Amino acid sequence: MWAIMTRGGPLMWPLLSCSLVAVTVIAERTLFWMRLLYRRDRTLIDRIFALSEAGDFETAQQAASDSRCVTARVLAAGLQHYRYGLRECLEAAADGEIEQMKRGLNVLDTIITLAPLLGILGTVAGIIQSFDLLGQAGMESPQAVTGGIGQALITTAAGLTVAIITLLPYNALVHRTEKFARQLEKICTHFEVTVRQGRQTGANRSE
């Protein structure tokens, strides 16, 4: 590993930094999604819907507020203002949760773009250096050029490797975030209808 870093030139160190940052972000995001999926509570969500449909909004809000489930937290935010501004509160809470899910993705996206460019830059710098050596040594020492080009290509290979390894988990995380966002949008839409029914039920009881 040290030999490859040395042969690749100074731009291997930024590439190493990119790879370490990518691994850190991917590990943190993996743990985040594991916790999020572990805390999902479908039974609680059904209970919140049932209480809201029955018009018992205070009990529904209490049950949702005490949960660590993301969906329950979004519903709790809506229940705080279920009379006025229900949709706005649900959208704001959902946007906040989705932003948490997207955290770090822009870093991975940057690394996917930056790593190959650093590799190409290292290769170009190495080729320039090789031709400078050729001008000094002349055609009597062609290995000075071929050896330099071979070393320069290491940075391109390293940059592409970092980008490819980062691309796969990045796409998986983006897909997971988009899927969860769509599910959350459907639940919020359904919840608006449920709250409307619950308010109607409460009005009928008052009469």
N, C-alpha and C positions, 0 to 999 in steps of 0.2 A: 504494500500500500504506500509506504513512504517513497519507494523507488518510483512508482507511478506519479505521485505528487511532485517529486523532484523533476522528473523528465517532462512533465506537462507544462511546467513553467509557472510564473506567478499567478496567472489567472485560474489555476487549479484551486487556490485558496478561497476565492469568492464562490466557486462552484461547490466546494466542500461546505461552506457556510450555508449556501442555498439548500443543499441536501439535508443538513442538520435542522434548519428551520422547517423544511417540509415535513420531515419525520416528526418533529415536535408538534406541529399543527395537526397533522393527521392523527397522531396518538391522542391529543387532547379532544379532537372532534369525535373520535371513536368512543372515548369514554363518555363524552357528553350525550351521544345518541344512545349508548347503553343505559345510562341513568334515565334518560327521557323515556325510553321504551319500557324500562322496569317500573317506572312510576305511573304508567298508563293504567287507568282504573275504569274499565268499561261499566262495571256495576254502579259505580258512583255517578257516572255520566247519565245512565238510565234513571237513577234515582232523582237527580237534579231535574231531568226532563219531566218525570212523573210529578214531582212536587210543584214545578212551575205550571204544568198543565192543570193541576188542581187549584192553582191560585195561592199556594203557600210559598210565597216568594222569600219570606224571611228565613224559613227553615232551609230552603234551597240555597240561599246565599251563604248561610252559615256552613252548610255541608261543603259547598264549593270552596269557600275561603280557607277551610282547614286542610285542604288537600294540597299535595305537591304535584299533582297531575297538571300538565300544561293546559289541556283542554278545560279542565275544571277552573283553572285560574282565569281563563278568558271568559268563561260563562259567569264567574263571580264578578268580574269587572262590569259585565253587562247588567247583572242583577242589581248592582248598586244604583243604577239609574234606569230601572226597567220602565218607569212611567214616561220619562222624557229622555231621549238620546240613547236609546238602547242600541241601535245599529252603530252609532258613532263610537260608543264605548267598546262594543265588541270588535269593531274594526281597528281601533287604536290598540287594544290589548293584543289582538292577533298580530298586528304589525310589529309590536314590540317583541313578541315571542319569536316571530319569523326572523327578525333581525338577529336575535341571539343564535338561531340556527345557522344563519349565514356568516357568523363571525369566523374569520380566518380564511374564508374562501377566496377573498380578494388577494390574500397573501399567496395562496397556492396558485392562483391564476397568474400572478406576476412572476412567480418562479418558473412556471411552465413556459412563459414567453422569454424570460430573461436568460435562463440557463443555456439554451441553444445559441443565443446571441453572444454570450460570453465565450462559449466554445468556439464559435466562428471567429471571434475577435482574437482569441488565442492562436488559432490556426493561421490567420492572416499575419499576425505579428511574428509567428515562427517562420513563415515562408519568407517574409521580408528579411529576417535575420539570416536565413539560409542563403539567400541571394547575395547578401552583404559578404558572407563568408566565401561564396563562390567568386565574387569579385576580387577578394584578397588572395585566395588560394589558386584561382585559375582552374582550368579543366584537368589539371593534374590530380586534383583531389575531389572527384565528384561525390564521394561518400560524405563529404562535408555538407552537401546539399540534401542528399537523400536521407541522411540521418536526421538532419534538422527538420525536414518535412514530416518524417515519421513521428518525431517528438511533438511537432505542432498538431498533428491529427489527434493526439491523445485528448486535447482539450475539447475538440468537437465530439468525440465519442463520449467523453464524460458529461458534456452538456446535454447531449441527446438522452443519455441514460437517466440523468436527473429529471429531465422533462417527462420522459415516458413513465418513469416510476411514480411521479407526482400526478400525472394525468389521470391514471386509472382511479385512485381513491377520490380525486377531485370530482370526476364525473359521477361517481357513486354518491358522494355527499350532496352534490347539486340535485341529483335525481331524488334522493331521500327528502331533501328540503322542499322541493317542488311538490312531491307527493303529499307530504304532511300539510303543506299550505292548502292544497286543494281539498283535502279531507276536513281541515279546520274551517274552510269557507263553507262547505256543505253543512257542517254541524251548526255554524253560526246562523245560516239561513233557516235551517230547520228550527233552531231555537227561537228565532224571531216569531215564527208562526206559533210555536208552542206558548210563548209568553202572551201573545195576542189572545190565544184561546183561554189561557189562565186568567187574564184580566176580564175577559167576558164571563168566565165562570164566577169570578169574584163579584162582578156587577150583578149577576143573576141572584147570587146569595143575598146581596144587600137588599134587593127588592123583595 
